[in-house]
Amino acid sequence: MKIYADRFPTALRQLLTDLLVVAWVYATIRGALWLHDLVQRLAVPGQKLEGAGAGLADNLAEAGGKVGRVPLVGDELTAPFERAAGAARSLAEAGRDQQELVDQLALALAVGLLIVPLGLVVFGWLPLRVRWIRDLLALRALAGQPLRKLTRIAPDVAEAWRRGDDTTVNALAALELRRLGLRDPHQP
């Protein structure tokens, strides 16, 4: 079944487009969070390595301390335990480093997944929507503002609006914003 644009009123098309954009943004954010969580699972081996290395280092240091109390040979026997404890601490540090790398990778991939879809919304859809709102405000000004205010903008304000003169459309939109009690962003 083919859908023709002229069969749907403009307001319905805009509503559907807005809903699709909201769904697009939601799905993109959910996807980025899912990817982040998935990559974070790669940190589990690093957590286990850190825990095992730290536990082993503590146990070896404790054993070395006890062996060091043996008379005459205690100092000689503690050296291998101290070296082994140092190696175990290096394993724990490698586990922490791996977790940090996974954290950075998860963040980079999630941000990378967000950039293009959200960029399309911010730089594609949003300017079109803002322009539409500006045009709608200008049309409301033409329909509802007193003629004396309209002729201050341009002598033939309706023709200038019909041509799409940006200066006229902006002035009309600003006039309508002021009538609605909203601040005009182009005026101090």
Secondary structure, DSSP 8 states (H G I E B T S, - for coil): ----GGGS-HHHHHHHHHHHHHHHHHHHHHHHHHHHHHHHGGGHHHHHHHHHHHHHHHHHHHHHHHHTTSTTTHHHHHHHHHHHHHHHHHHHHHHHHHHHHHHHHHHHHHHHHHHHHHHHIIIIIHHHHHHHHHHHHHHHHHHHS-HHHHHHH-TTHHHHHHHT-HHHHHHHHHHHHHHHT---TT--
